[in-house]
């Protein structure tokens, strides 16, 4: 009996000695894997050893439950795959203890109230440690998920700044070949007259800031009307109505945008003291729209109506909004337009053109 108590008393001291020895070896070798292994082994074996010394599950108040911290620790430190053998060892020792339980019963005559007290301590001790560990890792998981959600929202916002919402959704669904035909759209091209001379007289940072301020106003106007900005090329600005989402009023809403862009430029000049002038060209027709490339995606339009809109802008007078015959037919009765007769359009010959003046 005395020997049993002695072994019971020696076990914690052995644990402490082995722990200090392993820490000393770790300090000398800097091998984290070594101290991890030794601590997991002691954490697994010592509770079962104490249970065997005390006389089985009942006599030891289930002290072996502390051994579960070994596979849990392995899970947290080593990961899911490497923690599996530790859990299997725990299960094996538990099975061995169950087989030896009848032979160990009564090894030490421990009073019932002490066994009950230690049973509560063992249960609550392991429960508190496991809960604290799981709570910590759950809080880390929630923080990671929140950070992931923030980053996902940021990525979503960046993607929508590059592509239309419907196109971005299709790309996220691995639809990598986006090519759509649209029969009725209206395209607007705008650029700042004489901007090359202006750019030569401005420092790079001031030039970029000027364009950013002006085009940001145009972006807000396009968003207000539900139109899709396609791209900016230098001082050029391109918008489409009726793609990627069809709408029957594509020509009318583009015309309104053009007039508001002129007003926005006038306000910008008044605020900055500049005298910028802008040419705008508008045309209507069918286009093919799609995404090209596998990186740095770009949503773009192709078709004769795109070329005509660009030519209308190039041939427009400074400060003017020039529209093609097709667009004129859709706008007349809604806007005041002035005929320019037939004008020479590069690559197209003579074409009828009109100047958009105001909405009726």
N, C-alpha and C positions, 0 to 999 in steps of 0.2 A: 504493500500500500504506500509506504513511504517513498519507494522508488518511483511509483506512478506520479506522486505529487512533485517529486524532484524533476522528472522529465517534463511535467507540465510547466514548472517554473523556469526550466532551462530554455524551453522553446522560444519565448520572446527574446531572450538574450542572444540566442543563436541567430535569430532574425536580424537583430541590431548589428551584431558582429559582421555577418555576411554583407549587410547593407553598407557598412563603413568600408569594408574591404573592397567591395565592388566600386564604391565611390573613389577610393584611393587609386584603384587600377584605372578607372576612367580618367581621373586627373592626370595620370602618367601617360596613358596611351591616346586619350582623346577619341576613343572609339565609342560612339554613342550606341552602336548596335550591341556592344557587349553589356553595358549597364542596363539597356532595355531588356535584353534576354535574361540576365540574372534576376532583375527585379520581378519580371513576369513569372519566372520559375518559382521564386520564393513566395510570391503572392498567391500562386496556384497551390503549392505543396504545403505550406505551413498551416493553413486552416484545416486541411484534411489530417495532417499529422496531429494537430491539437485535438481534433475530434476522436482520433483513434486512441490517444493517450487518455482522454477523459472518459471514454467508455461508450462511444457510438453517438448516434444522432440525438437521442433523448437526453443522455447524460451531459452532452456538450452544448445543449440548447441550440443545436443546428449551427455551430460555429463555422462549419464548412461553407456556409452561404457566402462568406467573405471571399472565397476563391473565385466567385463569379466575376470579381473585379479584374482578374487576370485576362480573360478573353475580352472583357469590355475595354480594358486598357490597351490591349493589342489592336482592337478595332479602331480606337481613337488615334493610336500612334502609328501603327503599321498599315492600316487600311483593311478593307473587307476581305481580300483574298488571303493575306497572311494571318488574319485573326482566326480563320476557320480551324486550323490545327489546334490552336489554344483552346477553343471551345470544345473540340472533340476530346482533348485531354481532360478538360474539366468534367465532361460527361463520363469518361472512362473512370476517373477517380471517384466520382459520385456512385457509379455502379459497383466499384470495388468496395466502397464504404458500406453500401447497402448489403452486399454479400457477407461482409465481416461484422455487420451490426449485431447479430445475435451472439457471436463469440465475444464481442467487446462489452456487452451489457454488464453493468455492475463492476467494472474495473475500479472505479472510484466512487465511494458513497457520498455523492453531492446532495445536500438538502434540496427539497423541492422548491422552496422559495428562492433559493439562489439560482437554480436552473431556470425558473420562470423569469427572474430578473434578467439573467443573461440572454434568455431567448428573446425578450423584448429589445434588449440592447443590440443583439445581432441583427434582428429584423430591421429596427429603426436605423441602425448604423449604415447597413448596406443600402437601405432605401433612400436615406438622406444623401449619401454619396452619389448613388445612381441618378437621383432626381437632379442634384446640383450639376452633375456632368451633362445630363441630357438637356437641362435648361440652358446651360452655357452654349452647347452646340446648336440648340434650337434658336437661341438668340442670334448666334453667328449666321445661321442659315437664313433667318428672317432679314438680317442686315444685308446679307449677300443678295437675297431676292429683291430687296428694295433697291439696292445699287444696280442690280441687273435690270429692273424695271425702268429706272431712271436712264440707264444707258440705252435701253431698247427704245424708249420714247425719244431720246436724243437722236438715235440712228434713224428712227422713223421720220422725225422732223427733217433731218438732213436728206433722206431719200425723197421726201415729198417736195423738198426745195429743188430737186433735180428732175423728178418725173411726176406726171399726173398721178393722182391717187389711184385711179383704176388700173393704170399701167404698172404702178409699183406693186399693187396687190397681185397682179398676174405674175410678175417676176418672182415674188416671194413664194408663189405656188409652183415655181420651177418651169414656168412657161417662158422659155428662153428665145422663142422665135415669134416675136410680136410684129405683125404686119397687117394693118387694117386699111380697108378702102372706105373713104368717106365721100359721098357724092355731092354734098352741099355744105361747104365751109367758106368762111370769109377770112382772108389773111391780111394782116396789117404789118407793113414795114415802116420804120421811122429811123431817121438819123439826123444828127446835128449838122447843119450847114457850116462849112468852113472849119470843121473841128480839127483838121490837120494843123492849120496855122495856130489854133488855140493851144493844142497839145505841145507844140514846139516852144511856147512861151511859158509853160507851167512846169514846176518841179513834179516828178513822178507821183509823190504822195498826194500833192494838191490836185493833180489831174484825176487820180483814182477816187479821191474823196468827192470831187465835183460830180463825176459820173454816178457814184454810189448814191449821193443825195438825190439826184434827179431821177435815176431809174428806180429808186425805192418808192418815190411818189407814183411812178407809173405802175409799179408792182401792186401798190395798194388799190389803184383804180381798176386794174385788171381783175384783182381778187374781188372787188366790190361788185363787178358785173358778172362774175362767174366765168371769166375767160381764162384761157390757158396761155401763159407766157411760154414761148418755145425756147428762146435763147437771146443772148446779147452777143454781138460781134463788134468789138471795139466800141464805137459810139452808135452802133445800130441796135435796134430793138424790134423783136418780132413777136406777134401775138396772133392767136387763131381763135375763131369762134365756130363752134359746131364740131370740134374734135378735142379730146377723144370721145366726149359725150355729145351726141347730136342734139341740136336745138333749132326750132324753126325761125327764131329771130336773130340768127347769127349775124346777118349783115347790119341790121338796125343797131344791135348792141355794140358792134365794132365801130360803127359810125359815132355813136355816143362816146365811146372810149376815146376816139381820135379827137373829138372836140374838147373833151375834158383834159386830154394830154396837152393840147395847146394852151388851155387855161392854166394848167399846172406849171407849164414852162414860163408863162407870163408872170405868175406869182413867184416862181423861183428867181427870175431875173430881177424882180422888184426887191426881193429880200437880199440878194447877193450883189446887186449893182452890176450885173452882167447884161449882155445884149444877145443872148443865144437865140438862134432861129432854127426851126426844125422843118424838115420835109417829111411828109407822110404819104404813103401809097397804099391803096386798098384794092383787092380784087377778089372775085368769088368764083368757085368752081369745085371740081373734084380733086382730091389728093390721095396719096398713099402715105400713111403715117406708121411709124414703127420705131423700134429701139435697135440701134446698131452697136456692135462691139460686145466684148465679154468683160470689159473693165471700163470704168469711167463712163457708164451708160449715158446715152444721149437720145432723147425723144425728138424726132425730127419729121419734117414733111417734105414730100417730093411731088412734083406735078407741074403742069403748065400754068395753073392758076398761081402757084408760088412764084414762078418766074415773072408772070405778068405783074403781080403785086410789087415785086422788087423793081421792075422797070417803071412802074407808076411812081414809085418813090423817087427813083433817080431822075425822072423827067419832071417832077413836081417843082413849082416855084418855091422860093424860100418862104417859109411860114404857111405854105399851102397844104391842103389835104386833097390829093388827086385820086379819083376812083375810076375803075374801068366801066365799060358799057354794061356788062353783066351786073355789076354791083349797083349801078345807077338804076337799072330796072327794078331792083328790090328796094331802093331807098326813095324813089320819087313818090311824092305824096306824103312822105314823113319828114323830109328834110328839104331845105333850100339848096339847090345845086346850080352851078353855072357851067354851061358847056364851053369847052375849049376847042371844039371842032375835032379835026383829025390831027394828031401829032405823031411825029416819027418816034417809034419805039425800037431800041436796039434789038436786033434779032427777030423783030415781029413786023417791021414795016409800019405803015400808018394805022393808028387805032383811035377810036373815039375815046375821049377822056373828059372828065367833069371835075369841077372843084366843089368840094363839100363846104358849105358856108355856115349853116345853122340848122337846128331842129325846128320844125314848124309847130 
